[in-house]
Amino acid sequence: MKLILRLGIAAVIAVAGCTAQIGGAGSPSGGGSVSGGTGAGGDPGSVTPPPPPFEPATAASSVRKVKNLLTGMTPTDDEIALVTAQGAQGLQTLIDGWTADPTLQPMYRDRMLAFFRNTFQQTGFNPAEDFKPQLLTNGGFDFAATPGDDIFQRLVQNIQDSFAMTAWQLIADGRPFNEVLTTTRFMMTTALKATYLQIEMPRSQAATTITWKVDESGTDIPIEQIVDPTSPNYLTFGDVAPTLNAGKPTIVCRGTAGMVNPFNGFATLFQVLLGLVPQYSTTANSVTTDVCDRHASRPYFTLSDVSDWQWVNVRALAAGETRVMPYNLPALRQATELALALPRVGYYTTPAFLALWNTNDSNQHRVTANQTLLIALGASLTPASAIVPLSAAGLDPSHATTGTECYGCHKTLDPLRQFWGTQLDFNDRNDFPAKAGGGLAADPRPAMTGGALAYGNVNATGADMTALGPLLEQVIDSADPKLPVSRFALATAQKLCYFANSAPCVETDPEFRRVASLFEQGGFSFPALMRELLSSPLVTGVGSTATATANGFNISIARRDQLCAALSNRLGKPDLCGLAVPIPSSAQAATLKIATSIPADAFSRGSEVPITASVPTLFYSSASELLCENVAALVVDATTGSIYSSTMVPAAIADMVQRVIGYPPNDPLYAGAVQILQDNYDAHVAAKASATNALRSTFALACEAPTTLSLGL
């Protein structure tokens, strides 16, 4: 079987006639480059070969690439004919149609949410560890046992998705995309609203703690009674068995009539909302007796509470204002506004971003500030961009003495990090402990808020966190004096270049600057940017550009998100790889285990270059082959949800060529691809394979075709 697969793939490559480079040597992103003395093999004195002569891409490959990028689907004959006749204008018409089509638009939305999670660095944190600062030693996430059902996993996904959903909704509402720098409105669920409030709950001290109870009789006490001060069940939570993850505690109290156990503290109360009743012990004569083990229970957060996305406006908590409690779910379900002590502005103050880039009494928000610049401007503080700031506020004398090697960075980074340091303590809270204690460093509240941005053409101070976004918007790139462009516009367009090509666009490329400038001059319309960039030869390869001259036209592998989404959408099997569900099904879990071996888009600390793998390594080939073989069993003669039947082989093969490989019937390569798959099927049958296994092998071959596993052919 393996030999036949390999021969089949080679034949498909021959049919495709690929002459462009796939992950050229000399560039981490896959494009070739002149290395100035170090060649592809890393030998000093060698020179990376120049890219091969430019060969314009066809209309078919352009449509196949762009439609796959936006929706994961394959092109039709009519779509290819339109672009053949009208070129870029025809492709722009298709882009507008795909992104608005009721069937394809949800696929586009999911693609963009994955892109935004990565772009704004809202994913990759460990909830069991990285929320310890914000939640004060994890208060609320420090379970030490599995909570009931899957609400916690869904809440973690909410935390990752919130700003991606915010960016998406800004686009859907027709708002300028640069509002991601300044927004104080966020897309939230009820559970997210409670989490934002939980972060601001006080430390468990006698004067500020809360007392509450758990009724172990098994009575289901509605949350409406629990939050009603006039109810006999006020702040008394019922312990009801969960549907999932019930666990097996040694000492079980649930079902004990008349047992009502007292507790205190906001952290363990939040755990009850998530489905975990804390351990209850009593102490008498200095002897502690465990009465009830910690155990899973049914969460008070419902499925609706982790899926009811809506706009929520965040404003400053007024002096003396009574805040909503995180357990007041009836109020939070209706709330479209949150009054908070912490500033929540843009992507750089979300709980996810602050958890990923934790600060401490040594770093003091320098990593937070630098990662913010990397996202907003596509660059960090360098000697070329650094200027002496108007304000030296926050300059660390122990690191930034004039004349030392650290001074150049600190003199600009330290005033910038004051935007965070004057409004969030070392734990990214608003507590500002005046004295050290309880494992917390002293961090007295500063007398004033605000900071300074000294970068490029901008050298200004701001009074508080809301001033940072407008300052970032003002930074201009003047690398080409004839066409200066907003750094935010360039950075956003560059991230889309990596998304589309797994490689950068040259920022001095006139075509790239034209696209970025149109984005800026058009009021930062993200749909307009997508339409202009994805129809540009920078992405389609139908014409030569300065980027192609410098690096070649890159054809990359389909990374994990792209490949899994494409297979799911083309085969009509939502989340085939189990990437977006809290607890995958058995079939999804098996596919997920394989899919995790395929490289995914990511980002790095301190680097403006996103991680977008482009080279089809042996690891990628092996993982994608296993994934295709796994999916084959789910779609060919499957027990449930089967798509292909071994009793209808010709129809199945024709559909695989169109739906999986991406050649519509009028494509000149269509007939050859059909023949390759038919030959593969016939060879397996001749080798005494069953009809089912022969067709599954044929599907795996189609799934491993270059047009399936790459972006650009």
N, C-alpha and C positions, 0 to 999 in steps of 0.2 A: 504493500500500500504506500509506504513512504517513497519508494522509488518512482512509482507512477505519479504521486503528488509532485515530486520535484520536477519530473519531466514536463508535467502539465503546466506548472508555474513558469518554467523556462519558455514554454511555447507561448503562453499569454504575454510574457515580456516581449517576445519577438513580435507578436501581433501588435502590441502597443507601440513599438518603434520608439522607445524612449532614448533620446540622445542628450537631454539635459542632465546636469549633474544631480545626484541624489546625495545630499550631505557631503559637499565637497571638502577636501582636505584643508587643513590649516585654520579652520574657524570653529570655535566651540559650538556655534549655532548652526554650522553646516555649510556656510558659504566659503568659497575659496578666498584667499587674500595674499597680498605680498607681505611677508612677515619681517622684512628688514633684517634678515640674517638668520632666522630660525625656520627651518622647513617643517613640512608636515610630520616628519619623523622626529623632530626635535633636535636635529644635528646642527650645531653652530656652523654658520657659513652657508648653509643650504637655503634655497629660496623656494617658496611655495609656487608651484606652476600657476600660470594665469588661468582664469576660467576659460572653458572651451568657447569657440565662436558662438555668438548668439543665434538661436533658432526660434523664430516666433512660434508661440503656442497656437493651437487651433481653437476655433470657437467652441468645439465640443469639449475640449479639456478645460477651457475657461468656465463654461457653464457647469460642468461636473464639479469643479473645485469649489466655486462660489456657492452653489446650491448645497453642497455637502457641508461647507463651513457654517452656513446659516441654519440649515434644517436637518442635515444628515441624510437627505433624500437624493435620489439620482435624477438625471435630466430626462426630458421627453424630446421626441423629434421636433415638435413645434417650438420648444424653447431654444433648441440649438439652431433651428432655421431662423428664428428671430434675431439671434445674435450674429449669425452668419450674414444676414442682410443689413443689420443696423449697427453692428459693432458695439462700442461701449454704451451708446444710447439705449440699444436694445437690452443690454445686460442691466442697466439701471432700471428700466421698466420692469424687468423680471424681479429684481431685488425689492422694489416697492411692492410688487404683487406677493412675493413669498412672505414678506414680513407682515403683510396685512391679511393674508388668506386665513379664514377661520380654522382650516385644518392644519396648515403649516405654522401659523403664528405661535401656538403653544410650544412647538419644537424650537422655534427661534428664541422664544423666551427662555427656555431651559438652557440653550446654548449660552445666551447672554448672562444668565445667572451664574453659571459656572465660570465664565470669563470674569465677571465682576467680583466674585468671591476671591479669585486669585489676584486680580488687579489691585483691589483695595486691601489685600492681605488680611482677610477676615477668617481664615481657616488655617489648620495646622497646629492649633494649641491642644494641650492635654487637659481636659476639664478637671480631672482628678488632682492635678498639680498646679496648673497655670492660673487658676482662679483663687489660689490661697491668699495672695495679697488683697485682692478686691473684696473677697468674702471673709477675710480675717480667719486664716487657717481653714479655709474651705467652708465656713459655716453655711450649710445648705447643700454642698456638693461632697462633703466628707462622710460618705455613707458607711464605710466599713462593713457593708452588707448590700445585697442587691435590692433596690427598691422595687415595688410592685409595678407590673405592667411595663410599658415602654415610654412613659411620659418624659422621663429624664433624657433618654436618647433623642426624643423629638425636640425637647427644649434645647439641647446642644445644637441640633441642626438649625433651630430657630436663630440661635446666637450667631451661627455662621452665615445664615441667609439674610439676616436683617438688613445689612447695608447693601447687599446685592439687590434685594427687593426694593430698597429705597432708590437706588440708581435706576432700576428698571421702571419704577413708577414715575420718577421724574421724566423719563423719556416718554412714557405712555401719556403723561399729562401735558406734553409739549413744552416742558420747562428746559431752560438752558442747562447743558450738561455740567458747566462749571459750578453749578449749585452743589455738586458733591463736596466742594470745598467749604461751603458756608451754611449748608442746611441745618436747621434745628428741628426739622420734621423728619421723622423716621417711620418706616413701616415696621409695625410691631404686632405681636399677638398678645393676648391677655397674659400668658405665662411670661413673656418677655417684659411686659410692664411690671409685673411682680418682681422679676429679677433685677431690673433697674432700681426698684425701691429697696429690695433686700440688700443690695450693695451699700445703701446708705443707712441701714439700720445700725443702732449703736452697739458698742461692745457690751458683753454680758457683765455689766456692773450692777450693783444693788440698786443704784438710783435710777437706772435707765432700763433695766430688763423688763421682760413681760412674763406674766404667769398664765399658764393655760393648762388644760387637762385632756386626757384621753379616756373615753368611755370604752371599757373592754367587754361590755355586755354583748357586742355584736350589733348594736343598734345603728342604723344608718341615719346619721344626723345631717340634715341639709345645711349647706354653707350659709344659707340665708338666716338660719337660726343662730349659727355660731357667731356671726358678726353683729347680731342684734343685741344691744346692751339690756334690753327689756326681757329677753328670752331666758328661761331657766337653763338653756344649753349654751349660753354666751361663753365663747372661747373654750368650748368642750367639743373635741373632735371625736367622731366615731371611728372605730377600727373594723373595717369590712374587708373580707378576703379579696385579693386581687384576682384578675383573670389569668395573668401571666406572672411568672417568677414568684410563686408563693413562698418558696424556701421551706426549710425545716428547722425552725428554732428548737433548742432543747427545752426551754421553758415557755410554754404557750399560754397566754392569758385570754386570748380572744374567745369569747363565749362565756366568760365568767360573770354571772349576773351580779350587778351591784358594784363591780370593781371600777372605780374612777381614779386614775393615777395622775398626780400633779407633776407638772414640768415647768421649767422656765427657760427663757432665752429665745431669741429670734431665729438662731441658726437651726436648732432642732425642730422648731415650728415649721420652718420652710421645708424641712425634710418630710414632714407629714404631708404637706401639700404635694410633694413629689412621690409619695408612696412608701415611706419608711417610718415606722413607729420606733422611737428610741428605747434603749434599755431602761428599765425602771428598777431601782434598788432602794432599799431602806437601810438606815444605820441606827443601831441601838447599842449602847454600852461599848462604843468604838468598834462594833462588829458590823460589817456591811453584808447584807444579804441580797442576792439577785432575786427579784420577784418575777420579772418578765424579761425575756431575751429581746434584743433588737430584732424586729421582724418586718417583712414586707406587708404592705396593706394596699388597699385601693387608693390611688392618688385622688386628691381633691381637684387637681387640674384635670379637665376633661379633654377628649380629643379635639373638641371645638376650641378649647383654650390655647392649643398649640397650632391652630390652623386658621384662626379668625383674623387674618392680616388686615390692617387698616392704618391710615395715616395717624400719627400721634405727634402733637406739637409739644416740645419740651421747653419749659420756661424756668426761670430762677424761682426758687422757693422764697417767698416773702418772709420778712422777719416776723416771728410770732404766728405764722400760718400753720394750721393743723394739716399735717401731711396724711395722705392716704396710706394705710398699712398694706404690706404686700400680701396679706392673707384675706383682704377684703375683695374677694373675687367678684361679687355682684357689682361693686362700684367700678372695678377695673374693666369688667366686660363692656361697660358703657363709656368708659373714659376715652376721650380723644385728645386729652391734654394731661401732661404730667408736670407737677411742680417738683423740681429736684435741686438739691444743694450743689451737686456736681455739674460742671458745664458739659453739655453734650452738643458738639458742633462737628459736622462733617464726619468723614471716615476715621479721623485720627483720635477720636475720643470714645469710640464704641467699646463696650466691654470686651469684644472679641479682639480688637486691635491691641488694647492695653494688656490683655491676657497673653497674647502672642509675644509682645515686646515688653515683658515685665521690667520694671525699673527697681531700684533699691537705693540705699543711702550712699552708694558709691557712684552708680551710673547717673542717678538724679535726672532721669528723663532724656539723657542725650541720645540713647537709642531710639526713643519715641520720636524725637525731633528729626533725627536723620532719616528714619524710615518714612516719615511724613514727606520729607523733601523728595525722596526717591520716587514716591508715588505721584506726587503733584507735579514735579518738574522733570522727572526722568533722570535726575542727577543729584549728587550729594555735594557737600561742601568740599571744594578742592582749592588748591592755591590759586588756580585761574579764576575761580568764581568768588573767592573770599575777599571781603573788603572790611575795613575797620568800622565796626558798628557805631552808630550814634550813641548808644548806651552800652556801658560795660556792666550792667546789672547781671548778677549771677556768675560773673567770671570767677572761676575757682582758683584761688591763689596758690594752692598746693600743686596744681598741674600747669597753670597758665602764666608762669613767670616770663616776662619779656626776655626774648633771646633763647628760650628753650625750644626744643623741637615740637613740643606739644602746643606751644602758644598759638601757632597759625590756625589750628583747628578749634581750639577752645575759645579764641577771641570771638568767633562767629557762632559757634554752636552753643556756648553757654548762655548768651543773651536770648537765643531762640528757644532753648528748652525752658526758659522762665515762663513761657505761656502755659506750660503744664505745671511747672514746679510751684507757681504761686497760687494755683487753684486746686491742685491734687497733691496729696502728700505722697510719701515714698510707696505707699500701698495703693495708690491711685484711688484714694478715698478723700473725704473732706474732714477727716478727724484731726490731722496735724497735732500729734502728741507732743506736748511741750517737754516731757521728760521720757527718757528711755525706760522700758519695762515691759515684762510679758513677752519678750522676744522682739519687741518693736524698738527701732531706733528713734531717738529724739528728732523731731522735725517741726520746730515751732512755726506757727502760721506767719507767713511774711506780712509785712505791714502794707504792701501794695501788690496789686495784680498786674499782669501784662508782661510783655517781652519785646524783643526786637528781631527783625529779619534783616540781615545784611547779606545780600546775595545778588550778584550781577548788577543790574541797574537799580535795585531796590535797597534802600537803607533807611528804615523807618521803624518807629516803635508803635505798639498797640496797647490799648488799655486793658484788654482781657482776651480770653480765648476767641471771642467772636471777631476780633480784629485780624486774626491770623489768615483766614481764608482770603479776604480781600487783598492782603499783602502778597500772598502767593499768586493771585491772579495777575498782578502787575509785572511779574518777572518776564522780561523779553529776551529772546535769543537773537543775537545780531551777527551770527556766524556768516550770514549773507547780508551785507548792508543794504542790498537792493530790495530784499524782502524779509525784514525783521518779523518774527512770529512769536506769539505768546509761548512760553515754555510749557504751559499746561496743554496748549493745543498740540505742540510737537510731541509731548510725552504721551498724550492719549492716542495720537495717531501711531506712534511708535509701538505702543503695546498691541495695537491691532495688527501691525506688521508682523510682530512675533506670533500673534494668534493665527494669522493667515499663512505665514511662510516659515515659521520656526526659525526665523532669521531676521536681523534688523534691516530697516531701510536706511540708507545713507542720509544723514540729516541735512547735508548740503545739496542733496539731489534736488534739482529744480522741480521735478515732478512731485516729490514728497513735500517740499515746502509749499507748492501750489495747493496740495490737498489740505495741509494743516492750516494754511492761511484762509482758505475758503471756510473751513470749520470755524475759525475765529471770527472772520468777517460776517459769517452767517448767523451769528448769535449763539455759537456753540451748540448747534443742532446735531445730536448724535446720529439720528437717522440719515441726515445729509452727509455726515462723515462716512458712515458705513457705505452709503450708496456711491460716494465719490472714490473712496479708497479701494473698495472691492471691485469696482469696474475699471480701475487704473491698471496700466501695464505693470505697476509695482507688484500687483497680486496676480493678474491674469497671465502675464508674460507674453502678451500678443505683440508688444513692441519693446524696443530697447530703452533702457533707462540708465542713469548714472549708477544706480544701485546694481543693476545687472552687469554693467561694465566692470565695476569694482569687485563684485562678489560672485557673479554668475547668477543664474535663475535657479533658486533653490526648490527642489522637490523633496518634501520631507515625509516621514512616517506619519500616520494618523495616531496621535497620542491617545491615552486611555479614555479621556472624556469624549473626544471626537469619535473614536472607534465604537465605544459602547453605545453612545447615543445614536450613531448611524445604524448599527445593527438593530437596536431597539425600535427605531422609527421605521426602518425599511421592512422589518418583519412584523411590525404591529404588536410587539411584546414590551410593554412599558418597563423601563429600568431593568433590562435583561441582566446586567452585571451586578445588580443590587447595590449601586453606589449611593442611592438616595433614601433608602429605607432604614428605619432604626434597627429592626431585627429582620434580616433577610430570610426568605423562605429557604427550604432545603435546596431547591434548584438554584435559586439566586446565590446562596452561600457557596455552592460548588463553583459557579461561574465567577463569583467575586474573588475567590481564592486564586483563580488563574489570572483574572484581570489585574489584580494588584501587582503582577509581575511586569505589566506593560507600563512604561514611563508615563507620568501624568505631568501636566503643567504645574509649575511651582514657582517659588521665589526664594531669594536668599537674603540673609542679613548683610546689609552694607553694600549690596550690589544693585545697580539699576538694570541689569540684564536679567530678565525672567528666565526660568528654566523651561525650555521648550525643545525637547529632544528631537533630532531630525534624522539620525542615521539608523538604518535597519541593521542593527547588530545581530549577532547570533542569539543573544538573549531575547531580543525583540522577536526574531523569527520563530524561536521556540515557543515563546509565550503566546504569540498570535496564532500559531498553528494549534496549540492546545485549546485556546479559546474557541477557535473555529470548529474544532472537532467536538468540543463540549456543546456548542450551540447546535451543531448538526443533529444531535440526539434529541434536542428540544423542538425541532421544527420538521424533521422527516419521520413519518410514521410514529409520531409521539402519542403517548396515551391520551394526553389532553392538549388542546391548542395546537394540533399539528397543522402545518402549512403545506407541506409537500407529501404526496403519496407515491409510493413505489409502483402503484398500479397506473400512474399517469406520468411516465418518465419524460416523454417529449415536452409536455406542457410545463413540467417542473423545471426542466433544463432551460427552456426559453424564458421562464420567469426569473430564474437565477441570474441569467445574463443581464436582464433588464434591471431587476430589483437589487441585486447584490453587487454585480460587477459594474453596472452603470452604463451599458451600451444599449441605447434604444434601437428598435428594429431597422431604422434607416442608416444607422452608423455603419460605415464600411468595415468596421472590425466586428460587427455583431455576428455574422455568419461564421467567421473563424473561431470566435469564442464558443459558440454553440457546438461546433464540431469538436473542439478540445474537450469540453465537458462530456459530450456523448462518447468520445473515445475513452475517456477515463471510466465512465460507467460500464461500457462494454468490456474493458480490460478486467475490471473487477468481477463481472459476471463470468467471464471466461476462466477466471482463476478460482471459480467455485464459491465466490462470495454470495451471500443472500442479496436479494433485490434491495432490501432495506439498507444493508451495510454499503452496498454499491452506491446507492443514491446519497447516503450520508457522506461517503467519501467525496462524491461529486460536489455536494454543497460545500464541504470544507475547502475543496479546491477553488470554488468560486469565491469563497470568503477570503482566501489567501491571495487572490489576484492583486497585482500591483495597483489597479485602480481602486480597490477596496481598502488596501492597507496604506495608501499614500495620499498626499494632498498635492495636486498639481498635474497629474497625468490625464 
